Amino acid sequence: MGSLCERTQTRTEACACAACARRKSPDDKFQANKRDVQALLDLIAGCVENHPNLAIDRPTWANVGDVAHLRDRLMEITVGFAVGPDGEEQVARRRIEEALGADDEHVGEALIDAM
């Protein structure tokens, strides 16, 4: 297991602070961060699918709030990717929300098109 940066508490292989980035390749740091993002997304997907608080037969309004909060956080990230050169976050959010309204079997394609 690698070490953590003392300043950022990020693993040193991914940390981009001045001390950790000194004499390192931007490509190495980029690849390390990209790998971590993909691993975290896989983890989140697994948590949503298997977390005891979300694997329930009869959801309560508290459960709705929990999953809606997670959706909002993921939406923020997605909107950041979808914002066009005009910088209009609301326009990007609307495209994504409309894409999420597609049938289940087509929602992935609709989201890609919305980006």
N, C-alpha and C positions, 0 to 999 in steps of 0.2 A: 504494500500500500504506500502511495506517495505521501509527501509531506504537505502541510498547509502553509500558506503565506501568513506570516505573523501580522501583517497589516490588514489584509482583506478576509482572512479565514477561508480563502478559496484554494483549491488544490493548486500547487505551484505549476503543474503542467498546463493549466488553463488560465491562471491568473495573468492579467494584462497590466498590473501595476508596474511602475518604472523599474523597481528592483527585480521583479520576476521576469520582466521582458528583456532586460539587458542581455545582450549577446545571444538572443534567441531569434529564431526564424518566425516571421509573422505567419507563415504557412503552418508551422508546428502548433502555434497558439490557436490559430483558426480551426485546425483539425481537432485539437483537444476540446475546444468549446463546442464545436459541432457535434462531436461524439457525445459529450455530456448532455446537450440539448436532446438528442435522439434518445438517450437512455432515460432521461427524466420524463419525456413524453410517453415512452413505453411504460414507465412506472405509473404515471398518472392514469393511463388507460387501464392498467391492471387494477389500480385502486378503485376506479369508478366501477369496474366490472365486479370486483370481489369484496370491496370494503363492507364490513358488517353493517355500518350505518346506511349503506345504499342498497344492500341486498335484502330488501324487505318485501313482504307480501302486501301489507296494507300501510302505505305511506301516510304520515301525518304532515301537517303544515310545517312542522319543524324540519322534517326530511326534505320537503319541497324547498324550504329556505336554504338548506345546506347545499343541495345540488344546484340551485339557482345561483348561489354565491360562486361556486366553482365555475359555472357557465360564464358568469360575468368576468371573472378573472381571465379565463381562456379567450373570451371575446376581446378583451383589451389587447391581448397579445396578437390575435388574429387581425384586428383592425390596424395595428401597427404595421403589419405586413401588407395590408390591402390599400393603405392610403396612397393615392396617386400623386402625381407631381403638383396638383393643385393644393394638396395638404388638407383636404376636406375629410375629417374623420367621420362626420355624420353621414356623408355620402357613402363612404366605405362601409360603415356599420349597416346602413340600409341595404346595400348590395348583399352583404353577408346574411343578414336576417332574412331577406327574400330567398336567398339560396337555401337556407335551412328549412324553408317551407316546402322544398321539393319532396317528392316521394322518397321513402327510405332507400330504395335501390338506386336512386339517381342523385342523392344528396351530395355524395363525394364529387361527382362531376360538376354539379351546380356550384359547389364551393370553389372548385378550381377555376371555373369560368368567372366567378365573382372577383377573383383576385386580379 
